[in-house]
């Protein structure tokens, strides 16, 4: 049983590795690619597209547990993978209507995918393995930052513009990778499959296939209704209300490192011909930071509350250092320029080395927050995993959507200020939650 659960966690990680190799690479270069299009009829904005994705994602998280309960987590992830692949395919021959339509669809698909992932991760873990399995999954997932961005770095370094041929070759390759990741979900096996099969043989052997199917659908619908009621109940609890600020911060910094910072690097005039290649290299270094954090804080750290607070505090410090260096190193107008490069000058002469150091710190800090949020939710809400993870993704994604919408209008210094304020309060509230459950656990032991 333990081997089967580990197998499922590894397959889950590999599937997400392939799907998000395509999607994260796309997100990292999306605004730069859109700026390079010579199609006079295309009027889309990557910031708006990503904002739509995360906006739909946020509200779809309320429906996602119900869909997962009715359809099943494995089939849900396959459907979601198809929607992700459709979004990637749009960039082969982009048009405004298909760009925004697939943005809407992938928002729904993302909610289903992540809710099903959280459901499977918890069901294949226990108290002693939740940190280990979270670290395994997170390390696989963040490897997705490496391969597509490596191609960007090797192929685009020295280029001053992205041609149609460059774009098509890249996105056809990303489409194939996304489809392979979707197909890998077919190999997932249910750890409780044998037990269910025996129950059906003994208790329902005489029932027709139609009766059994009806019973399963009714049970799934009832479970979906119960999970939706659970979401509404959990939203009013003190624990979720306190953790919501930390979840919200994870959404802001997600939008910044996944879509905004790469665009800022590509728009920095002082980087010259190396700017486009640096976008890919930055994505790789962010991925390295994520992998280091996932391995260090998921696999090495044991499951105890003291370490969780220490890791979150480290994440806050690492991010604040990165934000200060970005403020000094990147022009303030870098996120908002469209047809031209930056016109303003930063406090320091822009340095590729400092930019890449910031990329690593962004990835490391993001891993600190996300691994510990997954860990604490998996521990506190082990019996209510789908609703809890749906709430997490709802709050995270709605703030990511808000951040993407303002990213094309707010100067860099203002974006960094917003993240510093919310990051501080989010970390403080995480500490309060740990303290609350520390005291609760001590009273139960007593």
Backbone torsions as a table, in degrees:
resi	resn	phi	psi	omega
1	UNK	NA	-44.2	-179.5
2	UNK	-63.4	-40.2	179.7
3	UNK	-64.8	-39.6	179.1
4	UNK	-64.8	-40.0	178.5
5	UNK	-64.9	-42.1	177.9
6	UNK	-64.2	-40.4	177.1
7	UNK	-57.8	-44.9	-179.7
8	UNK	-63.4	-40.4	178.9
9	UNK	-64.0	-41.2	179.4
10	UNK	-66.3	-44.2	178.3
11	UNK	-62.4	-41.9	177.3
12	UNK	-58.3	-45.5	179.2
13	UNK	-63.6	-41.3	-179.7
14	UNK	-65.8	-42.7	178.5
15	UNK	-60.2	-44.9	178.3
16	UNK	-68.0	-33.1	176.7
17	UNK	-57.0	-47.4	-178.1
18	UNK	-71.0	-48.0	-177.5
19	UNK	-61.2	-42.3	-175.3
20	UNK	-88.1	-11.2	165.7
21	UNK	-60.3	-41.5	177.7
22	UNK	-70.3	-48.5	-171.4
23	UNK	-73.9	-42.8	-178.5
24	UNK	-69.2	-35.7	175.1
25	UNK	-63.2	-42.4	177.3
26	UNK	-60.5	-47.9	-178.9
27	UNK	-62.9	-35.3	-177.2
28	UNK	-67.3	-34.8	-175.3
29	UNK	-109.9	0.4	-168.7
30	UNK	-58.3	-49.9	-178.5
31	UNK	-65.5	-36.5	177.9
32	UNK	-66.1	-40.7	177.8
33	UNK	-64.6	-44.3	179.8
34	UNK	-60.7	-40.8	179.2
35	UNK	-63.9	-25.7	-176.4
36	UNK	-86.5	-11.1	-175.5
37	UNK	-65.8	134.7	178.8
38	UNK	-98.6	3.6	-179.5
39	UNK	-73.8	113.6	-176.6
40	UNK	-69.0	-17.7	-179.2
41	UNK	-89.8	-11.0	-179.1
42	UNK	-87.1	121.5	-176.7
43	UNK	-122.4	17.4	-175.8
44	UNK	-76.4	160.0	174.6
45	UNK	-124.9	130.3	179.8
46	UNK	-64.8	-37.4	177.0
47	UNK	-59.3	-44.1	179.4
48	UNK	-67.1	-39.6	178.0
49	UNK	-60.2	-48.8	179.8
50	UNK	-66.2	-34.5	175.3
51	UNK	-63.1	-42.1	177.2
52	UNK	-62.9	-44.6	-179.6
53	UNK	-56.2	-51.6	-176.3
54	UNK	-73.8	-28.1	176.1
55	UNK	-67.0	-49.5	176.5
56	UNK	-63.0	-40.3	177.8
57	UNK	-55.2	-44.9	-174.8
58	UNK	-62.0	-47.0	-177.8
59	UNK	-78.2	-28.6	177.6
60	UNK	-67.3	-19.8	179.2
61	UNK	-63.4	-22.7	176.3
62	UNK	-73.2	-30.7	179.2
63	UNK	-89.1	-23.7	-172.5
64	UNK	-58.0	-45.0	179.2
65	UNK	-59.4	-35.0	177.6
66	UNK	-66.6	-42.3	178.6
67	UNK	-64.8	-42.2	179.0
68	UNK	-63.1	-39.3	-179.8
69	UNK	-66.3	-37.5	-178.2
70	UNK	-79.2	-47.7	-173.5
71	UNK	-85.1	-32.9	-175.0
72	UNK	101.9	143.3	-174.7
73	UNK	-63.8	-37.9	-176.8
74	UNK	-66.8	-50.4	-179.6
75	UNK	-65.9	-33.7	177.2
76	UNK	-60.4	-43.4	-179.2
77	UNK	-67.9	-33.0	178.0
78	UNK	-66.1	-46.4	177.3
79	UNK	-59.1	-44.5	-179.1
80	UNK	-62.9	-40.0	178.2
81	UNK	-61.3	-36.4	176.9
82	UNK	-63.9	-41.0	178.9
83	UNK	-65.3	-39.8	175.8
84	UNK	-60.6	-42.5	-179.5
85	UNK	-64.2	-36.4	177.8
86	UNK	-62.9	-38.4	179.0
87	UNK	-65.2	-41.8	178.5
88	UNK	-63.1	-39.9	-176.2
89	UNK	-63.6	-28.2	-178.6
90	UNK	-57.3	-34.1	-174.0
91	UNK	-75.1	-10.3	176.2
92	UNK	-67.8	-41.2	176.1
93	UNK	-140.5	79.5	-168.0
94	UNK	-69.8	143.1	170.2
95	UNK	-143.3	151.4	-173.8
96	UNK	-62.0	-44.5	-175.0
97	UNK	-65.6	-43.5	-179.8
98	UNK	-70.8	-32.3	178.5
99	UNK	-60.1	-49.2	-178.0
100	UNK	-78.9	-31.7	176.8
101	UNK	-63.3	-47.7	179.2
102	UNK	-68.6	-25.3	174.0
103	UNK	-62.9	-42.3	177.1
104	UNK	-63.6	-45.3	-176.1
105	UNK	-67.5	-40.7	-178.5
106	UNK	-70.1	-25.9	174.4
107	UNK	-61.6	-44.1	175.4
108	UNK	-66.3	-43.9	-179.7
109	UNK	-62.2	-38.0	-179.9
110	UNK	-64.3	-41.0	178.9
111	UNK	-61.9	-43.8	179.1
112	UNK	-66.0	-41.6	-177.4
113	UNK	-62.8	-48.2	-175.8
114	UNK	-73.0	-32.8	176.4
115	UNK	-67.7	-42.4	177.3
116	UNK	-64.2	-37.6	178.5
117	UNK	-62.9	-46.8	178.4
118	UNK	-62.3	-38.5	178.1
119	UNK	-60.5	-49.1	-178.0
120	UNK	-69.6	-36.5	-179.1
121	UNK	-63.8	-43.5	-179.9
122	UNK	-71.2	-38.7	-178.9
123	UNK	-69.3	-20.6	176.8
124	UNK	-102.3	19.6	179.7
125	UNK	-135.5	165.4	168.6
126	UNK	-135.0	-173.6	-175.9
127	UNK	-58.0	-35.9	-175.6
128	UNK	-81.0	-16.9	-175.4
129	UNK	-116.8	-2.9	-174.9
130	UNK	-62.7	-40.1	178.5
131	UNK	-68.1	-41.9	179.6
132	UNK	-63.1	-48.3	-178.3
133	UNK	-66.6	-36.7	175.2
134	UNK	-61.8	-42.2	179.0
135	UNK	-65.3	-41.4	178.1
136	UNK	-61.2	-49.7	-178.9
137	UNK	-61.8	-45.6	-176.5
138	UNK	-64.7	-37.2	178.7
139	UNK	-64.8	-44.8	176.0
140	UNK	-59.5	-47.4	-177.0
141	UNK	-58.6	-44.5	-174.6
142	UNK	-78.0	-13.2	169.2
143	UNK	-63.4	-19.4	178.2
144	UNK	-64.0	-17.8	178.3
145	UNK	-76.0	-12.2	-168.7
146	UNK	-89.5	-53.8	-161.6
147	UNK	-74.1	-48.0	177.8
148	UNK	-62.9	-40.9	179.7
149	UNK	-69.2	-28.7	175.1
150	UNK	-63.2	-41.6	176.6
151	UNK	-62.0	-43.3	179.2
152	UNK	-56.8	-45.6	-177.6
153	UNK	-63.9	-46.1	-175.7
154	UNK	-71.1	-38.6	-173.4
155	UNK	-87.4	-27.1	-171.6
156	UNK	-106.3	-7.3	177.4
157	UNK	-62.9	129.9	-179.2
158	UNK	91.3	-9.6	179.1
159	UNK	-86.0	144.0	177.6
160	UNK	-101.1	-13.5	176.9
161	UNK	-150.5	160.8	179.7
162	UNK	-103.5	115.2	-179.2
163	UNK	-80.9	166.7	177.1
164	UNK	-60.7	-38.5	179.7
165	UNK	-65.3	-43.1	176.7
166	UNK	-57.2	-45.6	-177.6
167	UNK	-65.1	-45.7	-176.0
168	UNK	-65.2	-43.7	179.4
169	UNK	-58.8	-45.7	-178.2
170	UNK	-62.6	-48.2	-172.3
171	UNK	-78.4	-23.4	171.0
172	UNK	-66.9	-42.8	177.6
173	UNK	-63.4	-42.2	179.2
174	UNK	-65.6	-34.9	177.5
175	UNK	-63.3	-44.7	178.3
176	UNK	-61.0	-43.1	-179.9
177	UNK	-63.4	-42.3	179.7
178	UNK	-63.6	-40.8	178.5
179	UNK	-64.3	-41.5	178.1
180	UNK	-61.6	-40.8	177.4
181	UNK	-63.0	-40.1	178.2
182	UNK	-62.8	-43.2	-179.7
183	UNK	-65.0	-29.3	-178.8
184	UNK	-64.7	-24.3	178.5
185	UNK	-65.4	-17.5	177.6
186	UNK	-66.7	-20.3	-176.4
187	UNK	-89.1	-1.9	177.8
188	UNK	-64.7	141.1	179.9
189	UNK	-123.2	141.6	-178.0
190	UNK	-83.8	125.3	-177.7
191	UNK	-67.1	-20.9	-178.5
192	UNK	-104.5	14.4	-172.8
193	UNK	-61.9	-43.6	-175.1
194	UNK	-66.1	-40.1	-180.0
195	UNK	-63.0	-41.8	179.2
196	UNK	-66.7	-38.1	-179.3
197	UNK	-63.0	-41.6	179.4
198	UNK	-64.5	-40.3	179.5
199	UNK	-62.8	-40.3	179.1
200	UNK	-67.8	-40.0	-179.6
201	UNK	-64.3	-39.9	-176.2
202	UNK	-81.0	-39.6	-171.4
203	UNK	-99.8	-18.6	-173.3
204	UNK	-131.8	22.0	-176.0
205	UNK	-62.9	-30.1	-176.0
206	UNK	-91.6	-5.5	-178.3
207	UNK	-84.0	146.9	178.4
208	UNK	-71.4	162.8	179.3
209	UNK	-62.6	-37.5	-179.4
210	UNK	-65.2	-41.6	179.6
211	UNK	-65.1	-43.2	179.8
212	UNK	-62.6	-41.4	179.8
213	UNK	-63.5	-43.7	179.5
214	UNK	-61.0	-42.0	179.2
215	UNK	-63.9	-39.4	179.8
216	UNK	-66.3	-42.3	179.2
217	UNK	-63.7	-44.7	179.6
218	UNK	-61.9	-41.2	178.4
219	UNK	-64.1	-40.1	180.0
220	UNK	-66.3	-41.4	178.9
221	UNK	-63.6	-43.3	177.8
222	UNK	-62.7	-39.4	177.9
223	UNK	-65.4	-39.0	179.0
224	UNK	-63.8	-43.2	178.3
225	UNK	-62.7	-41.4	-180.0
226	UNK	-64.2	-39.7	-179.0
227	UNK	-69.2	-36.3	177.3
228	UNK	-65.5	-40.3	176.3
229	UNK	-63.9	-36.6	178.6
230	UNK	-64.5	-39.5	177.3
231	UNK	-58.0	-47.1	-179.2
232	UNK	-63.0	-38.2	178.5
233	UNK	-67.3	-44.7	-177.6
234	UNK	-65.7	-32.9	-179.0
235	UNK	-61.5	-24.0	179.9
236	UNK	-95.3	1.5	-178.6
237	UNK	-80.3	153.7	-178.6
238	UNK	-63.7	-38.2	-178.5
239	UNK	-61.9	-49.1	-179.1
240	UNK	-66.7	-39.3	179.1
241	UNK	-61.6	-39.8	178.6
242	UNK	-71.0	-43.4	-179.2
243	UNK	-69.5	-17.3	-175.7
244	UNK	-61.7	-33.3	179.3
245	UNK	-68.6	-36.0	176.6
246	UNK	-69.9	-40.2	176.4
247	UNK	-62.7	-41.0	179.7
248	UNK	-62.7	-42.7	178.6
249	UNK	-62.2	-39.9	179.2
250	UNK	-61.1	-29.9	176.3
251	UNK	-71.0	-41.6	178.8
252	UNK	-63.4	-48.0	-177.5
253	UNK	-72.5	-26.0	173.6
254	UNK	-61.0	-48.1	180.0
255	UNK	-64.2	-34.5	-176.5
256	UNK	-69.9	-49.9	-176.0
257	UNK	-77.8	-25.9	-174.5
258	UNK	-89.0	-23.3	-176.9
259	UNK	-136.1	-27.9	-172.7
260	UNK	-92.1	-45.4	-173.2
261	UNK	-65.5	-40.6	176.8
262	UNK	-61.4	-40.5	177.0
263	UNK	-62.4	-40.3	178.3
264	UNK	-61.4	-42.0	179.5
265	UNK	-64.3	-45.5	-178.9
266	UNK	-65.1	-24.8	-178.3
267	UNK	-91.8	-6.6	-176.4
268	UNK	-74.8	113.0	-174.9
269	UNK	-58.3	-39.3	-174.3
270	UNK	-66.0	-15.8	178.2
271	UNK	-81.2	-13.3	173.6
272	UNK	59.4	-136.9	-176.5
273	UNK	-69.6	-13.7	-179.0
274	UNK	-88.0	-2.5	-172.9
275	UNK	-61.7	-47.2	-177.9
276	UNK	-64.4	-42.2	177.6
277	UNK	-64.3	-35.2	178.9
278	UNK	-64.8	-26.4	175.9
279	UNK	-59.9	-47.2	178.3
280	UNK	-65.3	-43.2	-179.6
281	UNK	-64.5	-37.5	176.4
282	UNK	-61.7	-43.7	177.4
283	UNK	-60.5	-38.9	177.5
284	UNK	-62.5	-45.7	-176.5
285	UNK	-68.0	-36.2	172.6
286	UNK	-58.4	-44.5	178.2
287	UNK	-61.5	-39.3	177.3
288	UNK	-61.9	-42.7	176.8
289	UNK	-61.3	-40.7	177.8
290	UNK	-63.9	-42.8	-178.6
291	UNK	-66.3	-44.1	178.0
292	UNK	-60.0	-45.1	179.1
293	UNK	-65.2	-43.7	179.2
294	UNK	-62.0	-42.2	179.0
295	UNK	-70.4	-44.4	-175.6
296	UNK	-69.6	-45.0	-172.9
297	UNK	-94.5	-13.5	177.6
298	UNK	-100.1	-44.3	-175.4
299	UNK	-90.7	-37.9	-175.2
300	UNK	-82.1	-46.7	-177.0
301	UNK	-69.8	135.4	176.3
302	UNK	-82.3	166.3	-173.1
303	UNK	-81.0	85.1	172.8
304	UNK	-142.2	156.0	-168.4
305	UNK	-70.6	-33.6	-179.7
306	UNK	-60.0	-42.7	-178.5
307	UNK	-66.8	-34.2	178.8
308	UNK	-60.9	-47.1	-179.7
309	UNK	-65.4	-37.2	178.9
310	UNK	-63.5	-42.0	-178.3
311	UNK	-67.1	-41.7	179.5
312	UNK	-65.4	-41.1	177.4
313	UNK	-62.1	-41.9	177.0
314	UNK	-60.7	-41.9	179.0
315	UNK	-59.9	-41.3	178.7
316	UNK	-63.1	-47.3	-178.7
317	UNK	-62.3	-44.9	-179.5
318	UNK	-60.5	-44.2	179.7
319	UNK	-66.1	-41.0	-178.9
320	UNK	-64.6	-37.9	175.4
321	UNK	-62.9	-43.8	179.4
322	UNK	-62.0	-42.6	-178.8
323	UNK	-63.1	-39.8	-179.5
324	UNK	-66.7	-42.4	178.9
325	UNK	-65.8	-38.8	177.0
326	UNK	-63.2	-41.5	178.2
327	UNK	-57.8	-39.0	-179.0
328	UNK	-79.8	-28.4	-166.4
329	UNK	-103.0	-23.1	-173.7
330	UNK	-113.8	136.6	179.2
331	UNK	-57.7	144.6	-174.1
332	UNK	-66.9	-25.5	-178.2
333	UNK	-93.9	8.3	-175.4
334	UNK	-58.7	-39.1	-178.9
335	UNK	-73.3	-18.7	-167.5
336	UNK	-107.0	-13.6	179.4
337	UNK	-72.5	148.1	-178.5
338	UNK	-124.2	-63.8	-176.0
339	UNK	-87.6	-11.7	-179.7
340	UNK	-125.3	172.7	172.3
341	UNK	-86.0	179.0	-176.2
342	UNK	-63.5	145.4	178.3
343	UNK	-106.4	-26.7	-178.8
344	UNK	-85.8	161.6	178.3
345	UNK	-114.2	137.0	178.4
346	UNK	-78.1	178.6	-178.6
347	UNK	-68.5	-34.0	176.4
348	UNK	-108.6	159.6	170.2
349	UNK	-68.0	123.2	-175.4
350	UNK	-52.7	128.7	-177.7
351	UNK	-119.7	128.7	177.5
352	UNK	-64.1	-35.6	-179.0
353	UNK	-64.3	-43.6	178.3
354	UNK	-66.3	-39.9	178.5
355	UNK	-61.1	-41.1	179.8
356	UNK	-71.4	-35.5	174.4
357	UNK	-60.9	-42.2	177.8
358	UNK	-63.0	-38.5	177.6
359	UNK	-59.9	-44.5	178.7
360	UNK	-62.6	-44.2	-179.1
361	UNK	-65.4	-36.8	176.9
362	UNK	-62.2	-44.6	179.1
363	UNK	-66.0	-43.3	-179.9
364	UNK	-63.2	-45.8	-179.9
365	UNK	-65.2	-39.6	177.6
366	UNK	-61.5	-40.9	177.9
367	UNK	-63.7	-38.6	177.5
368	UNK	-57.4	-49.9	-177.1
369	UNK	-68.4	-46.5	-173.1
370	UNK	-70.8	-42.6	179.3
371	UNK	-61.9	-37.9	-177.2
372	UNK	-78.2	-31.7	173.9
373	UNK	-66.0	-43.2	175.4
374	UNK	-60.8	-42.4	-177.0
375	UNK	-64.4	-46.7	-176.2
376	UNK	-70.6	-35.8	176.8
377	UNK	-68.3	-40.3	178.7
378	UNK	-64.8	-30.6	179.8
379	UNK	-80.7	-47.0	-175.4
380	UNK	-73.6	-37.9	-174.4
381	UNK	-116.7	46.0	-179.2
382	UNK	-59.6	-32.4	-178.9
383	UNK	-91.8	-3.3	-179.5
384	UNK	-133.6	47.2	-169.4
385	UNK	-65.9	-47.7	-177.0
386	UNK	-61.2	-49.8	177.6
387	UNK	-61.1	-39.4	-178.4
388	UNK	-64.9	-45.1	179.5
389	UNK	-69.9	-31.1	176.2
390	UNK	-64.3	-41.1	177.7
391	UNK	-64.4	-43.5	178.5
392	UNK	-56.6	-50.2	-178.3
393	UNK	-68.8	-31.5	177.1
394	UNK	-62.0	-52.1	-176.9
395	UNK	-67.0	-44.1	-179.9
396	UNK	-60.6	-45.9	-173.6
397	UNK	-75.6	-32.0	179.4
398	UNK	-69.2	-33.2	176.3
399	UNK	-76.0	-31.5	173.3
400	UNK	-64.2	-40.1	178.4
401	UNK	-62.6	-45.7	178.6
402	UNK	-59.7	-42.9	-179.0
403	UNK	-63.9	-41.5	179.2
404	UNK	-64.6	-37.5	-179.2
405	UNK	-68.5	-36.4	179.8
406	UNK	-87.6	-10.1	-175.7
407	UNK	-64.4	-29.0	179.9
408	UNK	-83.4	-0.5	-175.9
409	UNK	-124.0	-31.8	-178.1
410	UNK	-88.8	137.7	174.6
411	UNK	-64.4	158.5	-174.4
412	UNK	-57.6	-41.9	-176.6
413	UNK	-61.8	-36.9	178.9
414	UNK	-70.4	-38.6	177.3
415	UNK	-62.5	-41.8	179.0
416	UNK	-66.1	-38.6	179.9
417	UNK	-62.6	-44.0	178.7
418	UNK	-59.4	-42.7	-179.0
419	UNK	-68.5	-36.6	178.6
420	UNK	-63.5	-45.3	-178.5
421	UNK	-63.5	-50.3	-177.8
422	UNK	-69.4	-34.5	178.4
423	UNK	-63.1	-39.0	179.0
424	UNK	-65.1	-49.1	-178.4
425	UNK	-69.2	-33.4	177.1
426	UNK	-64.1	-42.3	177.7
427	UNK	-64.6	-42.3	179.0
428	UNK	-60.2	-44.3	-179.5
429	UNK	-67.5	-34.7	175.7
430	UNK	-60.6	-41.9	177.8
431	UNK	-60.5	-41.2	-179.1
432	UNK	-63.5	-42.3	179.2
433	UNK	-62.9	-44.6	178.1
434	UNK	-60.6	-40.5	179.5
435	UNK	-64.4	-42.8	178.7
436	UNK	-58.3	-48.1	-176.3
437	UNK	-78.4	-21.9	170.9
438	UNK	-62.8	-49.5	-179.2
439	UNK	-64.5	-41.9	179.6
440	UNK	-60.9	-43.8	-179.8
441	UNK	-66.6	-38.9	178.6
442	UNK	-64.8	-39.3	178.3
443	UNK	-66.3	-38.1	178.0
444	UNK	-66.0	-41.3	177.7
445	UNK	-64.0	-36.9	-178.8
446	UNK	-67.7	NA	NA
